[in-house]
Amino acid sequence: MGTLGTALLARAQQRVPNFLFLIADDHAGYALGVDGNNLAETPNLDRLAGQSVRFASHFCNSPMCTPSRQSFFTGQMPHMTGVTRLMTPLADDKPTIARQLRLAGYETAVYGKMHFQKQPFPGQHGFDIPVTEYAVDTRWKQMQDYRRPPANLPTKPVWRPLKDPARIWLNADNLPFPRYYDGMKGTWIANQACQYLEQKRDRPFALWVSFMEPHSPFDFPVEDLNQRSPSEFPVPRVGPEDDWQIPLIFRDLRDRDKQGINAAYYTSVHFMDRNIGVVLDKVRALGLDENTYVVYTADHGYCLGQHGRIEKHCGYEPALRVPLMMRYPGRFQPRVIRDLTEHVDLPTTILDVLGAEALPINHGRSLRHYLETGSDPTPKDHIFSEYLENEEAYIRTHRYKFIYCSGKRARREGYVTLDPTPGRYTRLYDLETDPGEFHDISRDHPDLVKQFELEMLATFRRTHPEVRVEPRNLNNEEALDWYLRPPDA
């Protein structure tokens, strides 16, 4: 390390670092310029990635908003948090990363979406200042000093998901939200975070800034109308092998609808990236960047027509892989890590790096070795994810994707397929030869299926709160079916 690097490291070690957690909603790992996607306009995130340790093979532990967020907020698998469905609130007494940082002397604050599913109150889940989506929506709607677009300008209608035809609530017409940039909700969140950063404080801060983009209906401001042409976007392949699992609500989408949806999504990503830049610019302008540990990620990924789906709620790669970047100048050297990592690793890592007390339950592992040396002596050989609304779980290794579903539960979130209760099934994909996950090889490799079932069962038995009451005399598949029941149904 050179003289400058040594000096920066010494300065960082002399002060307690601040912490900034930037989160997006539905931002898939592939929708990044730095991930090699020429269609993604993400200059601020690309710049952050160039200053960070970027984990290029990072996965969520549930492809659904609330379970995923509460999992990486507590360090527990979704079935252990008790939150496996969209509207389930996190129990007030759950240990959280914010509580641990508050105990370590940090002032804790959040602006944006957290999916606690309750009105915010001081101290909620460890936040001194909790301005979550309920408060955001109320305060943002009170704004008066914003420009109104012309009445004849085409803008999107009120969002009515699962009620209007899918092409309407998924914004296939690629229309802007009826406000200019300065009046957008995402801009309000970014500005509130900047005001917080400007305040003089006597102790280090731990600040969450959680944007609601690019979640459908893929909001973007009036200035970005026609920024992206639907014709830029190829329509993902949908083959006959996909027919069984395409939700009914998506089956009448035409190719031009899917192209318009892609254009809206990528424009919303660009809008979100702009607000990420606003917050990071403020950190730099205030001279906080050298002593602030920054993390960027998303709750889960998103399918944009892959396998006929415009959503998450499944085990396909676009829904599970998410961005992860960690920046700490003077301590972490920028690099790209391609070993497998998962969301439950985040709180363990953050508390480790910040020197705070670990959570009482840790289902993840600290990534500190990667951050400080670029490697880990014992890298993971797989990650685990689950979507208990459909009683299914996934194991992903470097080579294979394994999907197990009980097939017994009719899902209740609106994404019903032709056969709501098809019975138990497995899917196995060789990602080396079939990265698009089209060809199920489970029948040809019963030995691998058995191996993955045992690994999945071992994960549940190691992490599930009801392991002691697992019924006796169940075979492996019956036991998996028992663990896949959503406890909060």
C-alpha positions as CSV (number, residue, x, y, z in Angstrom):
1,M,0.0,0.0,0.0
2,G,1.3,3.5,-0.9
3,T,1.8,6.4,1.4
4,L,-1.6,7.9,0.6
5,G,-3.3,4.6,1.2
6,T,-1.6,4.1,4.5
7,A,-2.6,7.6,5.6
8,L,-6.2,7.1,4.7
9,L,-6.3,3.8,6.5
10,A,-4.8,5.4,9.6
11,R,-7.4,8.2,9.5
12,A,-10.3,5.7,9.1
13,Q,-9.1,3.7,12.0
14,Q,-9.0,6.8,14.3
15,R,-12.7,7.6,13.9
16,V,-15.9,5.6,14.3
17,P,-17.2,5.2,10.8
18,N,-20.6,6.3,9.7
19,F,-22.9,3.9,7.8
20,L,-25.1,4.5,4.8
21,F,-27.3,1.7,3.5
22,L,-28.8,2.5,0.0
23,I,-31.6,0.1,-1.0
24,A,-33.7,-0.2,-4.2
25,D,-36.9,-2.1,-4.8
26,D,-37.0,-4.8,-7.5
27,H,-33.6,-3.8,-9.0
28,A,-32.3,-6.9,-10.7
29,G,-28.6,-7.6,-10.7
30,Y,-28.5,-7.6,-14.5
31,A,-30.0,-4.1,-14.8
32,L,-26.7,-2.4,-14.3
33,G,-24.2,-1.0,-16.8
34,V,-21.3,-2.3,-14.7
35,D,-22.8,-5.8,-15.0
36,G,-22.3,-5.6,-18.7
37,N,-25.8,-4.5,-19.7
38,N,-25.5,-1.8,-22.4
39,L,-29.3,-1.1,-22.0
40,A,-28.9,0.1,-18.4
41,E,-28.1,3.7,-17.8
42,T,-26.7,3.7,-14.3
43,P,-23.8,6.1,-14.2
44,N,-23.9,6.8,-10.4
45,L,-24.1,3.1,-9.5
46,D,-21.5,2.2,-12.0
47,R,-19.2,4.9,-10.4
48,L,-20.0,3.5,-6.9
49,A,-19.2,0.0,-8.1
50,G,-15.8,1.2,-9.4
51,Q,-15.0,2.5,-5.9
52,S,-16.4,-0.6,-4.1
53,V,-16.1,-4.3,-3.5
54,R,-18.8,-5.5,-5.9
55,F,-20.3,-8.9,-5.3
56,A,-21.4,-10.1,-8.7
57,S,-23.0,-13.4,-7.6
58,H,-25.2,-12.1,-4.8
59,F,-28.6,-13.5,-4.2
60,C,-31.7,-12.7,-2.1
61,N,-33.1,-15.2,0.3
62,S,-36.7,-14.6,-0.8
63,P,-38.0,-13.2,-4.1
64,M,-40.7,-11.1,-2.4
65,C,-40.4,-7.7,-0.8
66,T,-41.4,-8.1,2.9
67,P,-39.8,-11.5,3.6
68,S,-36.6,-10.5,1.8
69,R,-36.3,-7.1,3.6
70,Q,-36.9,-8.5,7.1
71,S,-34.5,-11.3,6.4
72,F,-31.5,-9.1,5.7
73,F,-32.7,-6.7,8.5
74,T,-32.5,-9.5,11.1
75,G,-29.9,-11.9,9.7
76,Q,-32.4,-14.7,9.8
77,M,-33.9,-16.8,7.0
78,P,-37.5,-15.7,6.2
79,H,-39.0,-18.8,7.9
80,M,-37.2,-17.9,11.1
81,T,-38.3,-14.2,11.1
82,G,-41.9,-15.3,10.9
83,V,-42.3,-13.1,7.8
84,T,-42.9,-15.1,4.7
85,R,-45.8,-13.2,3.1
86,L,-46.2,-9.7,1.8
87,M,-48.5,-8.2,4.5
88,T,-47.0,-9.8,7.6
89,P,-45.4,-7.3,10.0
90,L,-42.1,-7.9,11.7
91,A,-42.6,-8.7,15.4
92,D,-41.6,-5.7,17.5
93,D,-39.2,-7.8,19.7
94,K,-37.1,-9.1,16.8
95,P,-33.4,-8.3,17.0
96,T,-32.4,-6.1,14.1
97,I,-29.2,-4.6,12.7
98,A,-30.6,-1.1,13.5
99,R,-31.0,-2.1,17.2
100,Q,-27.4,-3.4,17.3
101,L,-26.0,-0.2,15.9
102,R,-28.1,1.9,18.2
103,L,-26.7,0.0,21.1
104,A,-23.2,0.6,19.7
105,G,-23.8,4.4,19.9
106,Y,-25.1,5.2,16.5
107,E,-27.9,7.6,15.7
108,T,-30.2,5.5,13.5
109,A,-32.5,6.8,10.8
110,V,-34.4,5.6,7.8
111,Y,-36.1,7.4,4.9
112,G,-38.1,5.2,2.5
113,K,-39.6,1.8,2.1
114,M,-39.0,-0.8,4.8
115,H,-42.1,-2.9,4.6
116,F,-42.6,-3.1,8.4
117,Q,-46.3,-3.1,7.6
118,K,-47.0,-0.7,10.5
119,Q,-47.2,3.0,11.1
120,P,-43.7,4.3,12.2
121,F,-42.9,5.4,15.7
122,P,-39.7,6.6,17.3
123,G,-37.5,3.6,18.2
124,Q,-39.3,1.3,15.8
125,H,-37.1,-1.7,15.3
126,G,-34.1,0.3,16.5
127,F,-34.6,3.5,14.4
128,D,-34.4,6.8,16.3
129,I,-35.9,8.5,13.2
130,P,-38.2,6.1,11.2
131,V,-39.7,7.9,8.2
132,T,-40.9,4.7,6.4
133,E,-43.4,4.4,3.5
134,Y,-46.5,5.4,5.5
135,A,-44.9,8.6,6.7
136,V,-43.2,9.2,3.3
137,D,-46.5,9.0,1.5
138,T,-48.3,11.4,3.8
139,R,-45.5,14.0,3.9
140,W,-44.8,13.8,0.2
141,K,-48.4,14.4,-0.7
142,Q,-48.3,17.5,1.4
143,M,-45.8,19.1,-1.0
144,Q,-47.0,22.2,-2.7
145,D,-43.9,23.7,-4.3
146,Y,-43.6,21.5,-7.4
147,R,-44.3,22.1,-11.0
148,R,-47.4,20.5,-12.6
149,P,-47.2,19.1,-16.1
150,P,-49.4,20.4,-18.9
151,A,-52.9,18.9,-18.9
152,N,-52.5,17.5,-22.4
153,L,-49.2,15.6,-21.6
154,P,-49.7,11.8,-21.6
155,T,-49.1,10.4,-18.1
156,K,-49.8,7.1,-16.4
157,P,-53.2,6.4,-14.7
158,V,-53.6,5.6,-11.0
159,W,-51.8,2.3,-10.2
160,R,-54.3,-0.5,-9.7
161,P,-52.2,-3.7,-9.7
162,L,-54.0,-7.0,-10.4
163,K,-57.2,-5.1,-11.0
164,D,-56.5,-3.4,-14.4
165,P,-55.1,-5.4,-17.3
166,A,-51.5,-6.2,-16.7
167,R,-50.3,-4.0,-19.6
168,I,-51.9,-1.0,-17.8
169,W,-50.5,-1.5,-14.3
170,L,-47.2,-2.6,-15.7
171,N,-46.9,0.6,-17.7
172,A,-46.6,-1.0,-21.2
173,D,-47.3,2.5,-22.7
174,N,-44.1,3.7,-21.1
175,L,-45.7,6.8,-19.5
176,P,-44.3,9.1,-16.9
177,F,-45.7,9.8,-13.4
178,P,-47.6,13.1,-13.6
179,R,-44.9,15.2,-11.9
180,Y,-41.6,16.7,-12.9
181,Y,-38.4,15.5,-11.2
182,D,-38.5,17.9,-8.3
183,G,-42.0,16.7,-7.3
184,M,-41.3,12.9,-7.4
185,K,-41.5,10.7,-4.3
186,G,-38.0,9.3,-4.9
187,T,-36.6,12.8,-5.2
188,W,-38.3,13.7,-1.9
189,I,-36.7,10.7,-0.2
190,A,-33.3,11.7,-1.5
191,N,-33.7,15.3,-0.4
192,Q,-34.8,14.2,3.1
193,A,-31.7,12.0,3.4
194,C,-29.5,15.0,2.3
195,Q,-31.1,17.2,4.9
196,Y,-30.4,14.6,7.5
197,L,-26.8,14.4,6.4
198,E,-26.4,18.2,6.7
199,Q,-27.4,18.2,10.4
200,K,-24.6,18.6,12.9
201,R,-24.5,15.5,15.2
202,D,-22.4,14.4,18.1
203,R,-22.3,10.7,17.3
204,P,-21.9,8.6,14.2
205,F,-24.9,8.0,12.1
206,A,-26.4,4.8,10.5
207,L,-28.7,6.0,7.8
208,W,-31.0,3.8,5.6
209,V,-32.2,5.4,2.3
210,S,-34.7,3.1,0.7
211,F,-36.0,4.0,-2.7
212,M,-39.3,2.7,-4.1
213,E,-38.0,2.4,-7.7
214,P,-37.9,0.6,-10.0
215,H,-40.9,-1.3,-8.6
216,S,-44.0,-1.3,-10.8
217,P,-45.5,0.8,-12.2
218,F,-41.9,1.9,-12.9
219,D,-42.2,5.5,-12.0
220,F,-40.1,8.2,-13.7
221,P,-40.6,11.9,-14.0
222,V,-42.1,13.9,-16.9
223,E,-38.6,15.0,-18.1
224,D,-37.8,11.3,-18.9
225,L,-40.7,10.8,-21.2
226,N,-39.5,9.0,-24.3
227,Q,-36.0,8.7,-22.9
228,R,-36.1,5.0,-23.9
229,S,-37.7,3.6,-26.9
230,P,-39.5,0.2,-26.5
231,S,-37.9,-0.9,-29.8
232,E,-34.5,-0.9,-28.1
233,F,-35.5,-3.9,-26.0
234,P,-35.5,-7.5,-27.3
235,V,-38.3,-9.7,-26.1
236,P,-37.0,-12.5,-23.9
237,R,-37.6,-16.0,-25.2
238,V,-40.7,-17.9,-24.0
239,G,-40.7,-21.5,-24.9
240,P,-43.3,-24.3,-24.8
241,E,-41.6,-25.6,-21.6
242,D,-42.7,-22.3,-19.9
243,D,-46.4,-22.7,-20.5
244,W,-47.2,-24.5,-17.3
245,Q,-45.8,-21.8,-15.0
246,I,-46.9,-18.5,-16.7
247,P,-49.3,-16.6,-14.4
248,L,-52.7,-16.1,-16.0
249,I,-52.5,-12.3,-15.7
250,F,-49.5,-12.2,-18.1
251,R,-50.7,-14.6,-20.7
252,D,-52.3,-12.0,-23.0
253,L,-49.3,-9.6,-23.0
254,R,-48.1,-9.0,-26.5
255,D,-44.4,-8.6,-27.5
256,R,-44.8,-4.8,-27.9
257,D,-46.3,-4.7,-24.4
258,K,-43.3,-6.4,-23.0
259,Q,-41.0,-4.0,-24.9
260,G,-42.9,-1.0,-23.4
261,I,-42.7,-2.5,-20.0
262,N,-38.9,-3.0,-20.4
263,A,-38.5,0.6,-21.5
264,A,-40.5,1.9,-18.5
265,Y,-38.5,-0.3,-16.1
266,Y,-35.1,0.8,-17.4
267,T,-36.2,4.4,-17.3
268,S,-37.2,4.0,-13.7
269,V,-33.9,2.4,-12.9
270,H,-32.2,5.5,-14.5
271,F,-34.4,7.8,-12.3
272,M,-33.5,5.8,-9.2
273,D,-29.8,6.0,-10.1
274,R,-30.1,9.8,-10.4
275,N,-31.3,10.0,-6.8
276,I,-28.6,7.6,-5.6
277,G,-26.2,10.1,-7.1
278,V,-27.8,13.0,-5.2
279,V,-27.3,11.2,-1.9
280,L,-23.7,10.2,-2.7
281,D,-22.9,13.7,-3.9
282,K,-24.1,15.1,-0.6
283,V,-21.9,12.6,1.3
284,R,-18.9,13.8,-0.7
285,A,-19.8,17.5,-0.5
286,L,-20.0,17.3,3.3
287,G,-16.6,15.6,3.5
288,L,-18.1,12.4,4.9
289,D,-17.1,10.0,2.2
290,E,-13.7,9.0,3.6
291,N,-15.3,7.8,6.9
292,T,-18.6,6.4,5.7
293,Y,-19.2,2.7,5.0
294,V,-21.6,2.6,2.1
295,V,-23.7,-0.4,1.1
296,Y,-25.9,-0.6,-2.0
297,T,-28.3,-3.5,-2.7
298,A,-31.9,-4.3,-3.7
299,D,-34.5,-6.5,-1.9
300,H,-34.7,-9.0,-4.8
301,G,-34.5,-9.1,-8.6
302,Y,-37.1,-9.0,-11.3
303,C,-38.2,-10.9,-14.5
304,L,-38.9,-8.7,-17.5
305,G,-40.5,-11.2,-19.7
306,Q,-38.1,-14.1,-19.0
307,H,-40.2,-17.3,-18.9
308,G,-43.3,-15.2,-19.6
309,R,-43.2,-13.4,-16.2
310,I,-43.1,-9.7,-15.4
311,E,-42.5,-10.0,-11.6
312,K,-40.4,-11.8,-9.0
313,H,-42.2,-14.5,-7.0
314,C,-40.2,-17.4,-8.6
315,G,-36.8,-19.1,-8.5
316,Y,-35.5,-18.0,-11.9
317,E,-32.1,-16.2,-12.0
318,P,-33.4,-12.8,-12.8
319,A,-35.6,-12.8,-9.7
320,L,-32.9,-14.0,-7.3
321,R,-29.7,-12.2,-8.3
322,V,-29.3,-8.7,-7.0
323,P,-26.6,-6.0,-6.9
324,L,-24.3,-5.7,-3.9
325,M,-21.6,-3.0,-3.5
326,M,-19.7,-2.1,-0.4
327,R,-17.4,1.0,-0.3
328,Y,-15.2,2.1,2.6
329,P,-12.3,4.3,1.3
330,G,-8.9,3.5,2.8
331,R,-10.1,0.2,4.1
332,F,-11.6,-1.7,1.1
333,Q,-9.8,-1.9,-2.2
334,P,-12.2,-1.9,-5.2
335,R,-12.6,-5.3,-6.7
336,V,-15.2,-7.8,-8.1
337,I,-16.0,-10.9,-6.1
338,R,-17.7,-13.8,-8.0
339,D,-18.1,-16.3,-5.2
340,L,-21.6,-16.9,-4.0
341,T,-23.1,-14.6,-1.4
342,E,-26.6,-14.1,0.0
343,H,-28.6,-11.4,1.8
344,V,-28.4,-13.0,5.2
345,D,-24.7,-12.3,5.0
346,L,-25.3,-8.5,5.1
347,P,-26.1,-7.8,8.8
348,T,-23.3,-10.1,9.9
349,T,-20.9,-8.3,7.7
350,I,-22.0,-4.8,8.5
351,L,-21.9,-5.3,12.3
352,D,-18.5,-7.0,11.9
353,V,-17.0,-4.1,9.9
354,L,-18.4,-1.5,12.2
355,G,-17.3,-3.3,15.4
356,A,-20.8,-3.6,16.8
357,E,-22.1,-6.6,18.7
358,A,-23.3,-9.5,16.5
359,L,-27.0,-10.4,16.3
360,P,-28.1,-13.2,18.6
361,I,-29.1,-15.3,15.5
362,N,-26.9,-15.2,12.4
363,H,-27.8,-17.4,9.5
364,G,-25.3,-15.6,7.3
365,R,-21.5,-15.3,7.3
366,S,-19.4,-12.2,7.4
367,L,-17.9,-11.1,4.1
368,R,-15.1,-9.2,5.8
369,H,-12.4,-11.5,4.3
370,Y,-13.6,-10.6,0.8
371,L,-13.7,-6.9,1.7
372,E,-10.2,-6.8,3.2
373,T,-8.3,-9.4,1.1
374,G,-10.4,-10.2,-2.0
375,S,-10.9,-13.8,-1.1
376,D,-12.3,-16.1,1.6
377,P,-10.7,-19.4,2.8
378,T,-14.0,-21.2,2.8
379,P,-16.3,-19.8,0.1
380,K,-19.9,-21.0,0.0
381,D,-20.8,-23.8,-2.3
382,H,-24.4,-22.8,-2.5
383,I,-27.1,-20.2,-1.5
384,F,-30.6,-20.9,-0.3
385,S,-33.8,-19.0,-1.1
386,E,-37.5,-19.6,-0.5
387,Y,-40.9,-18.4,-1.6
388,L,-43.3,-20.0,0.9
389,E,-46.4,-18.3,-0.5
390,N,-46.0,-21.0,-3.2
391,E,-44.4,-23.5,-0.8
392,E,-41.2,-23.6,-2.9
393,A,-37.5,-23.3,-2.2
394,Y,-34.3,-23.0,-4.2
395,I,-30.7,-24.0,-4.0
396,R,-28.2,-22.3,-6.3
397,T,-24.6,-23.5,-6.8
398,H,-22.1,-22.2,-9.3
399,R,-23.3,-24.8,-11.7
400,Y,-26.9,-25.9,-10.8
401,K,-30.2,-24.4,-9.9
402,F,-32.5,-26.7,-7.9
403,I,-36.2,-25.9,-7.4
404,Y,-38.5,-27.9,-5.0
405,C,-42.2,-27.2,-4.7
406,S,-44.8,-29.0,-2.6
407,G,-47.4,-28.1,-5.3
408,K,-50.1,-28.2,-2.6
409,R,-50.8,-24.6,-1.9
410,A,-52.9,-22.3,-4.2
411,R,-51.0,-19.1,-4.1
412,R,-52.9,-16.1,-2.9
413,E,-50.9,-13.2,-4.2
414,G,-52.5,-12.9,-7.6
415,Y,-50.1,-14.9,-9.8
416,V,-52.2,-18.0,-10.3
417,T,-51.1,-20.4,-13.1
418,L,-53.2,-22.8,-15.2
419,D,-52.8,-25.5,-12.6
420,P,-52.8,-23.8,-9.1
421,T,-52.1,-27.0,-7.2
422,P,-50.0,-29.3,-9.6
423,G,-48.6,-31.5,-6.9
424,R,-45.1,-32.0,-5.8
425,Y,-42.4,-31.3,-8.4
426,T,-38.7,-30.6,-8.7
427,R,-36.7,-28.7,-11.4
428,L,-33.0,-28.9,-12.0
429,Y,-31.0,-26.7,-14.4
430,D,-27.4,-26.9,-15.5
431,L,-26.5,-23.2,-15.6
432,E,-23.2,-23.9,-17.5
433,T,-25.0,-25.3,-20.5
434,D,-28.5,-23.8,-19.9
435,P,-28.1,-20.3,-18.3
436,G,-31.6,-19.4,-19.4
437,E,-33.0,-22.2,-17.2
438,F,-35.1,-23.9,-19.9
439,H,-34.2,-27.5,-19.8
440,D,-35.2,-29.4,-16.7
441,I,-32.7,-32.3,-16.2
442,S,-34.1,-33.6,-12.9
443,R,-35.3,-36.9,-14.3
444,D,-31.8,-37.6,-15.8
445,H,-30.0,-36.9,-12.5
446,P,-32.0,-38.5,-9.6
447,D,-28.7,-38.6,-7.6
448,L,-28.3,-34.8,-7.8
449,V,-32.0,-34.3,-6.9
450,K,-31.6,-36.4,-3.8
451,Q,-28.5,-34.6,-2.8
452,F,-30.2,-31.2,-3.2
453,E,-33.2,-32.3,-1.3
454,L,-31.0,-33.4,1.6
455,E,-29.2,-30.1,1.5
456,M,-32.4,-28.2,1.5
457,L,-33.8,-30.3,4.4
458,A,-30.6,-29.7,6.4
459,T,-30.9,-25.9,5.9
460,F,-34.5,-26.0,7.3
461,R,-33.5,-28.2,10.2
462,R,-30.5,-25.9,11.0
463,T,-32.5,-22.7,10.9
464,H,-36.3,-23.3,11.4
465,P,-37.9,-22.3,14.7
466,E,-40.2,-25.4,14.8
467,V,-37.5,-28.1,14.1
468,R,-38.2,-29.7,17.4
469,V,-41.8,-30.5,16.5
470,E,-41.1,-31.9,13.1
471,P,-43.4,-34.9,12.8
472,R,-41.7,-38.3,13.0
473,N,-41.6,-40.9,10.3
474,L,-41.7,-38.5,7.4
475,N,-39.6,-39.3,4.3
476,N,-37.4,-36.5,3.0
477,E,-40.0,-35.0,0.6
478,E,-42.8,-35.1,3.2
479,A,-40.5,-33.4,5.6
480,L,-39.7,-30.7,3.0
481,D,-43.4,-30.2,2.4
482,W,-43.9,-29.7,6.1
483,Y,-41.2,-27.0,6.4
484,L,-42.4,-25.2,3.3
485,R,-45.8,-24.2,4.9
486,P,-45.9,-20.4,5.4
487,P,-46.0,-20.0,9.2
488,D,-47.8,-16.6,8.8
489,A,-50.5,-17.8,6.5
